[in-house]
């Protein structure tokens, strides 16, 4: 982010982006530049001691441009505050040039969700996605000079950490004592073997239920609704859990209600919070629903909840595999074939 802004406002050759992440007593400074001769990114990572031992402090160096910060202020504050809607375990404090604009205590510090460090499920892959996943492992092992076995790769999947089940899978696929790189293929991709591996890992593991992804819940969203000035008598909450035909679990949660000041006659505009996998969207990512072509904005317009109405609404999607229509992840691709168990 810092690099893109610096390049836009200054010299392309000297542009740099510096991000500082402080956590567990370590300060990570990551400097991003571009090698214009080789046309490749150049990343410099340095570490030092940090007083931050609990939580995480993130610093992004922006160019010294007052107009840029002034134009970004409202969006920045709204985006930061939006994260509190989708993370019950988050305690959040935001300061803008010495002025505190948000200070929110976690409603459930022990709340759990599916984290990146949790084991992935073989039921979330088809053959092409598993091939890309394998290729990423092989490429990283090669860069680090490591030699991972197929057994070690299998052990990373949910429900497949036991040696007995690993032996069964290796025997069925025919890759016992084989390195992952050799199994993947040296000259040509071993697509037949990857297909067998996917079938065997699915056979000996159970699909992860949607509830394991992490449900935000009515109580947390109700508290955020009230803190935003909502009228409790108008508050509505719905939660849908299901599986796609490909076996991908998902949870959709929606909270809606009217602003108290709007009911009292004051001019109040709509508060609209959207996100996916516990990250707030910079803009509304639900711009198109399946074959209808309609998005969330059109749906809200039909029920008289457009941007001029005094309503508060929040929509969140948790899903093990989300498809986006663009590289910026600003628009989610939603299909019509997801299971809807409760109409």
Residue frames relative to the residue before (quaternion, step in Angstrom):
aa qw qx qy qz dx dy dz
X 1.0000 0.0000 0.0000 0.0000 0.00 0.00 0.00
X 0.6764 0.4959 -0.2930 0.4590 3.54 0.89 -0.95
X 0.6358 0.5336 -0.3238 0.4540 3.58 1.03 -0.79
X 0.6672 0.5089 -0.3096 0.4472 3.58 0.85 -0.95
X 0.6751 0.4853 -0.2994 0.4680 3.59 0.93 -0.88
X 0.6558 0.5145 -0.3135 0.4549 3.57 0.98 -0.84
X 0.6472 0.5108 -0.3118 0.4723 3.57 1.03 -0.80
X 0.6543 0.5297 -0.3126 0.4400 3.57 1.01 -0.81
X 0.7714 0.3763 -0.1819 0.4799 3.56 0.98 -0.87
X 0.7902 0.2767 -0.1427 0.5279 3.60 1.16 -0.48
X 0.7693 -0.3106 0.2696 0.4888 3.51 -1.10 -0.82
X 0.4925 -0.6728 0.4692 0.2910 3.56 -0.92 0.89
X 0.6619 0.5299 -0.3076 0.4318 3.59 1.03 -0.81
X 0.7697 0.3601 -0.1811 0.4951 3.58 0.99 -0.84
X 0.3949 0.7431 -0.4728 0.2614 3.60 1.22 0.02
X 0.0422 0.7845 -0.6157 0.0612 3.55 -1.05 0.83
X 0.1576 -0.7620 0.6197 0.1025 3.52 -1.19 0.60
X 0.0824 -0.8053 0.5869 0.0136 3.57 -0.75 1.06
X 0.0348 -0.7779 0.6269 -0.0251 3.53 -0.80 1.12
X 0.1244 -0.7905 0.5982 0.0426 3.57 -0.92 0.94
X 0.0606 -0.7837 0.6181 -0.0103 3.55 -0.80 1.10
X 0.0563 -0.8059 0.5893 -0.0085 3.58 -0.67 1.14
X 0.2607 0.7461 -0.5724 0.2184 3.57 -0.72 1.10
X 0.8482 0.1290 -0.1146 0.5008 3.57 -1.18 0.68
X 0.7118 -0.4929 0.2512 0.4328 3.55 1.01 0.86
X 0.6740 0.4554 -0.2930 0.5025 3.59 1.25 0.16
X 0.2280 -0.7522 0.6072 0.1161 3.54 -1.03 0.91
X 0.1230 -0.7885 0.6019 0.0300 3.56 -0.63 1.21
X 0.0687 -0.7803 0.6208 0.0326 3.58 -0.68 1.09
X 0.0781 -0.8025 0.5913 -0.0139 3.55 -0.65 1.19
X 0.0906 -0.7999 0.5933 0.0036 3.54 -0.56 1.24
X 0.1396 -0.8053 0.5754 0.0295 3.55 -0.73 1.13
X 0.0917 0.7611 -0.6361 0.0874 3.53 -0.83 1.09
X 0.3699 -0.7037 0.5517 0.2520 3.57 -1.30 -0.04
X 0.3183 -0.7022 0.6063 0.1952 3.54 -1.01 0.91
X 0.2419 -0.8287 0.4898 0.1218 3.58 -0.15 1.29
X 0.5732 0.5688 -0.3943 0.4386 3.61 1.21 -0.24
X 0.7687 0.3097 -0.1584 0.5367 3.57 0.91 -1.00
X 0.3261 -0.7682 0.4840 0.2631 3.56 1.34 -0.18
X 0.5145 0.6055 -0.4241 0.4345 3.54 0.91 1.05
X 0.5363 -0.6034 0.4630 0.3659 3.59 -1.13 0.50
X 0.1609 -0.7628 0.6195 0.0921 3.55 -1.14 0.68
X 0.0519 -0.8259 0.5600 -0.0405 3.56 -0.45 1.25
X 0.1094 -0.7778 0.6182 0.0300 3.55 -0.87 1.04
X 0.0664 -0.8086 0.5842 -0.0200 3.57 -0.60 1.18
X 0.0357 0.7911 -0.6076 0.0611 3.58 -0.66 1.14
X 0.2050 -0.7804 0.5813 0.1055 3.57 -1.15 0.60
X 0.0118 0.7646 -0.6442 0.0164 3.53 -1.29 0.54
X 0.6343 -0.5123 0.3952 0.4231 3.58 -1.25 0.11
X 0.0959 -0.7858 0.6100 0.0362 3.54 -1.18 0.66
X 0.4703 -0.6746 0.4846 0.2981 3.62 -1.06 0.64
X 0.5642 0.5977 -0.3854 0.4193 3.60 1.27 -0.22
X 0.0076 0.8203 -0.5694 0.0522 3.59 -0.44 1.23
X 0.7446 0.2694 -0.1711 0.5863 3.58 1.23 -0.41
X 0.7955 0.2005 -0.1766 0.5439 3.57 -0.76 1.03
X 0.4173 -0.6899 0.5383 0.2452 3.55 -1.32 -0.24
X 0.1480 -0.7612 0.6262 0.0804 3.56 -1.01 0.87
X 0.1026 -0.8050 0.5843 0.0054 3.55 -0.72 1.12
X 0.0306 -0.7924 0.6089 -0.0199 3.57 -0.83 1.05
X 0.0673 -0.7756 0.6273 0.0196 3.57 -0.83 1.02
X 0.3015 -0.7651 0.5441 0.1660 3.58 -0.62 1.14
X 0.1328 -0.7917 0.5947 0.0431 3.55 -0.69 1.16
X 0.6085 -0.5385 0.4149 0.4095 3.61 -1.16 0.41
X 0.5129 -0.6409 0.4791 0.3109 3.55 -1.15 0.66
X 0.3481 0.7126 -0.5201 0.3170 3.54 0.19 1.34
X 0.3459 -0.7894 0.4723 0.1847 3.57 -0.28 1.27
X 0.6414 0.5335 -0.3298 0.4418 3.59 1.00 -0.77
X 0.6201 0.5486 -0.3363 0.4487 3.57 1.04 -0.79
X 0.6884 0.4678 -0.2801 0.4783 3.58 0.89 -0.91
X 0.6359 0.5378 -0.3369 0.4392 3.58 0.98 -0.77
X 0.6837 0.4805 -0.2854 0.4693 3.58 0.95 -0.86
X 0.7097 0.4695 -0.2533 0.4601 3.56 1.13 -0.67
X 0.4716 0.7368 -0.4223 0.2373 3.59 1.17 -0.46
X 0.7098 0.4609 -0.2841 0.4506 3.61 0.68 -1.03
X 0.6686 0.4957 -0.3051 0.4628 3.59 0.91 -0.88
X 0.6373 0.5361 -0.3246 0.4484 3.55 1.00 -0.85
X 0.6814 0.4870 -0.2926 0.4614 3.59 0.84 -0.94
X 0.6537 0.5074 -0.3168 0.4634 3.59 0.95 -0.80
X 0.6546 0.5194 -0.3130 0.4514 3.57 0.97 -0.85
X 0.6643 0.5008 -0.3089 0.4609 3.60 0.88 -0.90
X 0.6738 0.4963 -0.2984 0.4589 3.59 0.90 -0.92
X 0.6063 0.5909 -0.3486 0.4021 3.59 1.08 -0.72
X 0.5938 0.5876 -0.3708 0.4058 3.61 1.07 -0.62
X 0.6162 0.5592 -0.3558 0.4255 3.59 1.09 -0.59
X 0.5890 0.5871 -0.3710 0.4131 3.62 1.15 -0.46
X 0.7971 0.3477 -0.1443 0.4722 3.57 0.97 -0.86
X 0.7253 0.3676 -0.2257 0.5365 3.59 1.29 0.12
X 0.2233 -0.8220 0.5091 0.1239 3.62 0.08 1.24
X 0.6828 0.4921 -0.2869 0.4575 3.60 1.15 -0.54
X 0.5731 0.6379 -0.3528 0.3745 3.59 1.30 -0.11
X 0.1358 -0.7204 0.6748 0.0851 3.51 -1.02 0.96
X 0.0469 -0.8523 0.5163 -0.0688 3.54 -0.50 1.22
X 0.0298 0.7680 -0.6388 0.0346 3.54 -0.95 0.98
X 0.0631 -0.8122 0.5800 0.0022 3.56 -0.80 1.02
X 0.0748 -0.7907 0.6076 0.0032 3.56 -0.93 0.97
X 0.1075 -0.7858 0.6080 0.0347 3.57 -0.87 1.01
X 0.8213 -0.1841 0.0668 0.5357 3.58 -0.36 1.30
X 0.7786 -0.3757 0.1674 0.4739 3.54 0.81 1.09
X 0.6748 0.4589 -0.2907 0.4996 3.59 1.28 -0.14
X 0.3471 -0.7528 0.5244 0.1945 3.57 -0.61 1.13
X 0.1116 -0.8174 0.5638 0.0396 3.57 -0.81 1.02
X 0.7924 0.0704 -0.0825 0.6003 3.60 1.20 -0.15
X 0.0736 0.7663 -0.6339 0.0739 3.56 -1.07 0.82
X 0.1133 0.8253 -0.5278 0.1655 3.55 -0.03 1.36
X 0.2971 -0.7450 0.5748 0.1621 3.56 -0.91 0.97
X 0.5671 -0.5945 0.4501 0.3499 3.57 -1.12 0.69
X 0.3692 -0.7225 0.5379 0.2289 3.58 -0.99 0.80
X 0.7858 0.0573 -0.0239 0.6154 3.58 1.22 -0.51
X 0.2123 -0.8293 0.5025 0.1212 3.62 0.15 1.25
X 0.7137 0.4470 -0.2543 0.4755 3.60 1.14 -0.54
X 0.3555 0.7563 -0.4842 0.2591 3.59 1.26 0.19
X 0.1974 -0.7981 0.5641 0.0770 3.58 -0.98 0.87
X 0.0206 -0.7558 0.6543 0.0121 3.52 -1.23 0.67
X 0.6126 -0.5217 0.4248 0.4148 3.55 -1.30 0.15
X 0.1510 -0.8250 0.5431 0.0403 3.57 -0.54 1.19
X 0.6668 -0.5086 0.3503 0.4172 3.60 -1.19 0.37
X 0.6755 0.4943 -0.3071 0.4528 3.60 1.09 -0.59
X 0.5145 0.6213 -0.4332 0.4020 3.60 1.23 -0.14
X 0.5559 -0.6192 0.4230 0.3586 3.62 -1.02 0.69
X 0.4335 -0.6886 0.5216 0.2566 3.55 -1.02 0.83
X 0.4013 -0.7165 0.5225 0.2292 3.58 -1.23 0.38
X 0.4824 -0.6698 0.4711 0.3110 3.62 -0.91 0.81
X 0.5954 0.5828 -0.3591 0.4205 3.59 1.22 -0.40
X 0.6249 0.5424 -0.3351 0.4506 3.59 1.27 -0.11
X 0.6807 0.4773 -0.2694 0.4861 3.57 1.31 0.04
X 0.1890 -0.6728 0.6848 0.2068 3.48 -1.36 0.37
X 0.7454 -0.4220 0.2467 0.4532 3.61 -1.21 0.09
X 0.6662 0.5016 -0.3194 0.4501 3.62 0.94 -0.80
X 0.6678 0.4821 -0.3136 0.4725 3.61 0.96 -0.80
X 0.6394 0.5083 -0.3339 0.4705 3.60 1.01 -0.74
X 0.6160 0.5404 -0.3487 0.4548 3.60 1.04 -0.70
X 0.6652 0.4865 -0.3071 0.4759 3.60 0.93 -0.83
X 0.6297 0.5339 -0.3230 0.4627 3.58 1.07 -0.80
X 0.6499 0.5031 -0.3035 0.4821 3.57 0.98 -0.86
X 0.6519 0.5290 -0.3143 0.4432 3.58 0.91 -0.91
X 0.6375 0.5249 -0.3244 0.4614 3.58 1.02 -0.78
X 0.6410 0.5132 -0.3187 0.4734 3.60 1.02 -0.81
X 0.6701 0.5011 -0.3019 0.4568 3.59 0.86 -0.96
X 0.6599 0.5089 -0.3100 0.4577 3.60 0.94 -0.85
X 0.6693 0.4847 -0.3083 0.4712 3.58 0.93 -0.85
X 0.6321 0.5239 -0.3403 0.4584 3.61 0.94 -0.80
X 0.6462 0.5222 -0.3171 0.4574 3.57 1.00 -0.82
X 0.6622 0.5068 -0.3074 0.4584 3.59 0.95 -0.85
X 0.7387 0.4052 -0.2146 0.4941 3.58 1.07 -0.80
X 0.4620 -0.6975 0.4392 0.3274 3.57 1.25 -0.06
X 0.4669 0.6735 -0.4410 0.3658 3.58 1.14 0.62
X 0.2145 -0.7600 0.6014 0.1210 3.54 -1.29 0.44
X 0.0827 -0.8203 0.5658 -0.0124 3.57 0.01 1.34
X 0.3424 -0.7207 0.5625 0.2167 3.58 -1.13 0.69
X 0.6399 -0.4995 0.4023 0.4232 3.56 -1.27 0.27
X 0.6115 0.5545 -0.3509 0.4420 3.60 1.03 -0.74
X 0.6576 0.4984 -0.3136 0.4699 3.60 0.93 -0.84
X 0.6309 0.5253 -0.3306 0.4655 3.58 1.04 -0.72
X 0.6494 0.5211 -0.3105 0.4587 3.59 0.93 -0.91
X 0.6460 0.5623 -0.3204 0.4047 3.59 0.98 -0.87
X 0.6078 0.5772 -0.3536 0.4152 3.60 1.19 -0.38
X 0.6210 0.5669 -0.3450 0.4170 3.59 1.19 -0.35
X 0.6043 -0.5815 0.4202 0.3465 3.52 -1.20 0.68
X 0.8336 0.1909 -0.1697 0.4898 3.56 -0.84 1.04
X 0.7009 0.4589 -0.2650 0.4775 3.60 1.24 0.01
X 0.3745 0.7497 -0.4730 0.2719 3.59 1.11 0.58
X 0.5879 0.5967 -0.3682 0.4035 3.60 1.20 -0.33
X 0.5295 -0.6590 0.4354 0.3095 3.58 -0.99 0.82
X 0.6188 0.5638 -0.3564 0.4149 3.61 1.02 -0.72
X 0.6957 0.4551 -0.2780 0.4812 3.58 0.87 -0.92
X 0.6021 0.5548 -0.3553 0.4511 3.58 1.10 -0.62
X 0.6436 0.5228 -0.3217 0.4571 3.59 0.99 -0.83
X 0.6360 0.5296 -0.3271 0.4561 3.59 1.01 -0.79
X 0.6716 0.4932 -0.2995 0.4649 3.57 0.91 -0.90
X 0.6584 0.5151 -0.3093 0.4533 3.58 0.90 -0.91
X 0.6546 0.5109 -0.3110 0.4623 3.56 1.03 -0.81
X 0.6727 0.4975 -0.3048 0.4549 3.60 0.94 -0.85
X 0.7104 0.4376 -0.2579 0.4873 3.57 0.99 -0.80
X 0.3641 -0.7497 0.4755 0.2816 3.58 1.18 -0.59
X 0.5734 0.5986 -0.3751 0.4150 3.58 0.98 0.81
X 0.2071 0.7955 -0.5406 0.1790 3.59 1.07 0.69
X 0.8509 0.1068 -0.1172 0.5008 3.55 -1.11 0.87
X 0.5030 0.6493 -0.4269 0.3782 3.61 1.16 0.53
X 0.4589 -0.6613 0.5103 0.3029 3.57 -1.04 0.72
X 0.5986 -0.5861 0.4068 0.3642 3.54 -1.15 0.61
X 0.6427 0.5352 -0.3242 0.4421 3.58 1.00 -0.82
X 0.6703 0.4847 -0.2993 0.4756 3.57 0.97 -0.85
X 0.6381 0.5221 -0.3273 0.4616 3.58 1.02 -0.78
X 0.6481 0.5348 -0.3225 0.4358 3.58 0.96 -0.86
X 0.5383 -0.6193 0.4091 0.3992 3.57 1.06 -0.73
X 0.3149 -0.7613 0.5418 0.1664 3.54 -0.88 0.99
X 0.7801 0.2769 -0.1416 0.5428 3.57 0.77 -1.03
X 0.7947 0.0667 0.0015 0.6033 3.56 1.03 -0.87
X 0.5496 -0.6111 0.4563 0.3410 3.57 -1.14 0.66
X 0.3848 -0.7303 0.5271 0.2017 3.55 -0.90 1.01
X 0.0779 -0.8512 0.5181 0.0325 3.59 0.51 1.17
X 0.6324 0.5289 -0.3437 0.4497 3.60 0.98 -0.75
X 0.6754 0.4888 -0.2939 0.4675 3.57 0.93 -0.87
X 0.6324 0.5223 -0.3316 0.4662 3.58 1.03 -0.77
X 0.6327 0.5252 -0.3303 0.4634 3.59 1.03 -0.74
X 0.6539 0.5018 -0.3077 0.4754 3.59 0.99 -0.83
X 0.6413 0.5301 -0.3200 0.4532 3.57 1.00 -0.84
X 0.6486 0.5121 -0.3173 0.4651 3.57 0.95 -0.86
X 0.6652 0.5042 -0.3055 0.4582 3.60 0.89 -0.91
X 0.6845 0.4909 -0.2930 0.4523 3.60 0.92 -0.87
X 0.6662 0.4916 -0.3156 0.4636 3.61 0.93 -0.83
X 0.6331 0.5076 -0.3314 0.4813 3.59 1.08 -0.62
X 0.6296 0.5652 -0.3241 0.4233 3.56 1.03 -0.87
X 0.7901 0.3303 -0.1516 0.4937 3.57 0.91 -0.91
X 0.6962 0.3789 -0.2934 0.5345 3.61 1.17 0.47
X 0.4054 -0.7033 0.5325 0.2399 3.55 -1.23 0.47
X 0.5338 -0.6114 0.4632 0.3560 3.61 -1.05 0.64
X 0.4590 -0.6641 0.5158 0.2868 3.56 -1.12 0.66
X 0.4246 -0.7089 0.5054 0.2485 3.57 -0.81 1.00
X 0.6312 -0.5613 0.3689 0.3879 3.62 -1.06 0.62
X 0.6192 0.5842 -0.3544 0.3869 3.59 0.99 -0.80
X 0.6103 0.5736 -0.3522 0.4177 3.59 1.15 -0.53
X 0.5394 0.6239 -0.4091 0.3904 3.60 1.19 -0.33
X 0.5245 -0.6210 0.4183 0.4053 3.56 1.04 -0.81
X 0.1395 -0.7960 0.5874 0.0427 3.58 -0.47 1.24
X 0.4316 -0.7012 0.5034 0.2619 3.59 -0.74 1.03
X 0.3051 -0.8140 0.4443 0.2165 3.57 0.96 -0.86
X 0.6273 -0.5900 0.3834 0.3337 3.49 -1.23 0.67
X 0.6612 0.5414 -0.3336 0.3980 3.60 0.88 -0.87
X 0.6692 0.4909 -0.3107 0.4633 3.57 0.90 -0.85
X 0.6841 0.4767 -0.2945 0.4670 3.59 0.84 -0.92
X 0.6050 0.5428 -0.3564 0.4607 3.58 1.10 -0.61
X 0.6576 0.5072 -0.3147 0.4597 3.59 0.96 -0.83
X 0.6563 0.4883 -0.3211 0.4771 3.58 0.97 -0.77
X 0.6112 0.5540 -0.3335 0.4564 3.59 1.09 -0.75
X 0.6844 0.4756 -0.2843 0.4739 3.58 0.87 -0.92
X 0.6444 0.5228 -0.3223 0.4556 3.59 1.00 -0.80
X 0.6681 0.4871 -0.2900 0.4819 3.59 1.19 -0.57
X 0.6208 -0.5749 0.3330 0.4162 3.59 1.28 0.05
X 0.3882 0.7560 -0.4546 0.2666 3.57 1.20 0.37
X 0.4409 -0.6573 0.5463 0.2741 3.54 -1.29 0.48
X 0.4471 -0.7449 0.4290 0.2474 3.57 -0.52 1.22
X 0.6397 0.5504 -0.3356 0.4187 3.61 1.03 -0.67
X 0.7092 0.4361 -0.2607 0.4887 3.59 1.19 -0.42
X 0.4768 0.7084 -0.4230 0.3033 3.61 1.26 -0.16
X 0.0110 -0.7794 0.6259 -0.0265 3.56 -0.95 0.98
X 0.0524 -0.7928 0.6073 0.0028 3.57 -1.08 0.76
X 0.0062 0.7776 -0.6286 0.0077 3.53 -1.08 0.83
X 0.0861 -0.7773 0.6226 0.0284 3.52 -1.15 0.76
X 0.0729 -0.7845 0.6156 0.0170 3.57 -0.86 1.02
X 0.0623 -0.7746 0.6290 0.0208 3.56 -0.93 0.95
X 0.2057 0.7966 -0.5486 0.1490 3.56 -0.93 0.79
X 0.3836 -0.6775 0.5736 0.2547 3.51 -1.41 -0.17
X 0.4123 -0.6646 0.5565 0.2804 3.55 -1.09 0.68
X 0.6672 -0.4923 0.3527 0.4336 3.64 -1.18 0.25
X 0.6606 0.4947 -0.3062 0.4745 3.59 1.21 -0.45
X 0.5667 -0.6308 0.3712 0.3783 3.58 1.27 0.11
X 0.4597 0.6691 -0.4540 0.3673 3.58 1.20 0.48
X 0.3157 -0.7668 0.5228 0.1978 3.64 -0.61 1.05
X 0.0060 -0.7969 0.6040 -0.0034 3.55 -1.14 0.63
X 0.1261 -0.7458 0.6474 0.0934 3.54 -1.33 0.42
X 0.0803 -0.7694 0.6326 0.0370 3.56 -0.92 0.95
X 0.0197 -0.7923 0.6097 -0.0141 3.58 -0.82 1.02
X 0.0445 -0.8017 0.5951 -0.0336 3.53 -0.93 0.99
X 0.0502 -0.7777 0.6266 0.0028 3.56 -0.90 0.99
X 0.0165 0.8128 -0.5751 0.0915 3.56 -0.90 0.96
X 0.2534 0.7570 -0.5829 0.1516 3.54 -1.16 0.65
X 0.5385 -0.6243 0.4687 0.3172 3.54 -1.35 0.07
X 0.4893 -0.6497 0.5043 0.2902 3.54 -1.19 0.69
X 0.5123 -0.6726 0.4378 0.3058 3.58 -0.84 0.98
X 0.6491 0.5211 -0.3302 0.4451 3.61 0.93 -0.81
X 0.6267 0.5333 -0.3351 0.4589 3.57 1.09 -0.68
X 0.6429 0.5113 -0.3179 0.4735 3.56 1.04 -0.74
X 0.6801 0.4798 -0.2809 0.4779 3.56 1.17 -0.60
X 0.6468 -0.5658 0.3037 0.4115 3.57 1.28 0.11
X 0.5204 0.6353 -0.4289 0.3764 3.59 1.22 -0.04
X 0.4939 -0.6375 0.5010 0.3141 3.57 -1.23 0.50
X 0.1150 0.7922 -0.5810 0.1471 3.57 -0.31 1.29
X 0.3038 -0.7546 0.5530 0.1801 3.57 -0.85 0.95
X 0.6722 -0.5308 0.3558 0.3740 3.54 -1.28 0.38
X 0.2161 -0.7135 0.6479 0.1564 3.54 -1.20 0.68
X 0.0270 -0.8253 0.5561 -0.0945 3.54 -0.56 1.26
X 0.0166 0.8164 -0.5728 0.0718 3.60 -0.39 1.25
X 0.0392 0.7990 -0.5971 0.0596 3.59 -0.74 1.05
X 0.1262 0.7992 -0.5815 0.0843 3.54 -1.19 0.54
X 0.1986 -0.7562 0.6113 0.1227 3.53 -1.35 0.25
X 0.8469 0.0174 -0.0655 0.5274 3.55 -0.98 0.96
X 0.7088 -0.5329 0.2266 0.4028 3.50 0.88 1.21
X 0.5902 0.4924 -0.3945 0.5036 3.57 1.23 0.50
X 0.4274 -0.7011 0.5100 0.2563 3.55 -0.95 0.89
X 0.4356 -0.6964 0.5091 0.2570 3.55 -1.09 0.73
X 0.4860 -0.6401 0.5042 0.3161 3.58 -1.02 0.79
X 0.7521 0.0205 -0.0304 0.6580 3.54 1.20 -0.67
X 0.6942 -0.4621 0.3330 0.4400 3.59 -1.25 0.12
X 0.2209 -0.8134 0.5220 0.1306 3.66 -0.43 1.12
X 0.6395 0.5223 -0.3243 0.4616 3.59 1.27 -0.25
X 0.1536 0.8470 -0.4898 0.1378 3.54 0.67 1.14
X 0.7965 0.1506 -0.0863 0.5792 3.59 1.22 -0.23
X 0.1526 -0.7889 0.5924 0.0579 3.57 -0.83 1.05
X 0.8489 -0.2264 0.1331 0.4587 3.56 -0.40 1.25
X 0.8326 -0.2414 0.1772 0.4660 3.54 -1.18 -0.69
X 0.5642 0.6129 -0.3981 0.3841 3.61 1.16 -0.34
X 0.3568 -0.7554 0.4811 0.2658 3.55 1.10 -0.61
X 0.5683 0.5884 -0.3867 0.4257 3.57 1.26 -0.20
X 0.2424 -0.7676 0.5767 0.1393 3.52 -1.18 0.59
X 0.7584 -0.3780 0.2669 0.4590 3.54 -1.30 -0.13
X 0.6196 0.5503 -0.3524 0.4348 3.59 0.99 -0.76
X 0.6666 0.4911 -0.3058 0.4701 3.61 0.93 -0.88
X 0.6345 0.5347 -0.3282 0.4514 3.55 1.03 -0.81
X 0.6799 0.4748 -0.2898 0.4778 3.58 0.94 -0.86
X 0.5998 0.5648 -0.3534 0.4431 3.57 1.08 -0.68
X 0.6507 0.5361 -0.3156 0.4354 3.58 0.99 -0.85
X 0.7439 0.3516 -0.2160 0.5256 3.60 1.08 -0.65
X 0.5327 -0.6751 0.3757 0.3455 3.57 1.25 0.61
X 0.4997 0.6093 -0.4535 0.4164 3.54 0.90 0.98
X 0.2112 0.7959 -0.5375 0.1819 3.56 0.91 0.92
X 0.7698 -0.4104 0.2471 0.4219 3.56 -1.35 0.07
X 0.6695 0.5034 -0.3043 0.4536 3.62 1.18 -0.38
X 0.6168 0.5796 -0.3384 0.4113 3.58 1.25 -0.20
X 0.4833 -0.6856 0.4630 0.2862 3.63 -1.06 0.69
X 0.3517 0.7319 -0.5075 0.2883 3.58 0.61 1.14
X 0.2157 -0.7294 0.6334 0.1421 3.53 -1.31 0.46
X 0.1243 0.8031 -0.5731 0.1053 3.59 -0.66 1.04
X 0.0807 -0.7776 0.6232 0.0184 3.52 -1.16 0.74
X 0.0412 -0.7886 0.6135 -0.0073 3.57 -0.95 0.95
X 0.0112 0.8065 -0.5892 0.0478 3.57 -0.82 1.03
X 0.1358 -0.7703 0.6202 0.0598 3.53 -1.06 0.87
X 0.0695 -0.7484 0.6586 0.0361 3.55 -0.92 1.01
X 0.1524 0.7906 -0.5714 0.1589 3.56 -0.69 1.07
X 0.5169 -0.6674 0.4460 0.2974 3.56 -1.02 0.83
X 0.7920 0.0843 -0.0466 0.6029 3.59 1.15 -0.47
X 0.0284 -0.8051 0.5913 -0.0377 3.56 -0.47 1.25
X 0.2326 -0.7603 0.5928 0.1283 3.55 -0.92 0.94
X 0.1685 -0.7884 0.5875 0.0694 3.56 -0.92 0.98
X 0.4640 -0.6977 0.4846 0.2509 3.54 -1.17 0.67
X 0.7886 0.1869 -0.1072 0.5759 3.59 1.24 -0.23
X 0.6393 -0.5532 0.3809 0.3745 3.56 -1.27 0.41
X 0.6548 0.5228 -0.3147 0.4459 3.57 1.13 -0.55
X 0.3603 -0.7623 0.4631 0.2731 3.58 1.34 -0.01
X 0.3744 0.7410 -0.4743 0.2929 3.55 0.97 0.89
X 0.7766 0.2333 -0.1324 0.5700 3.61 1.24 -0.27
X 0.2460 -0.7887 0.5530 0.1081 3.56 -0.65 1.18
X 0.3457 -0.7151 0.5702 0.2096 3.56 -1.03 0.85
X 0.0316 -0.7990 0.5996 -0.0320 3.56 -0.62 1.19
X 0.2423 -0.7871 0.5555 0.1147 3.57 -0.91 0.95
X 0.5447 -0.6294 0.4567 0.3141 3.53 -1.35 0.17
X 0.6529 0.5799 -0.3039 0.3809 3.60 1.23 -0.23
X 0.4148 0.6923 -0.4918 0.3267 3.60 1.18 0.34
X 0.5328 -0.6430 0.4508 0.3153 3.54 -1.05 0.80
X 0.0976 -0.7807 0.6162 0.0353 3.58 -0.94 0.93
X 0.1491 -0.8610 0.4799 0.0783 3.59 0.18 1.24
X 0.7827 0.2351 -0.1192 0.5638 3.59 1.18 -0.51
X 0.1224 -0.8152 0.5642 0.0453 3.60 -0.20 1.24
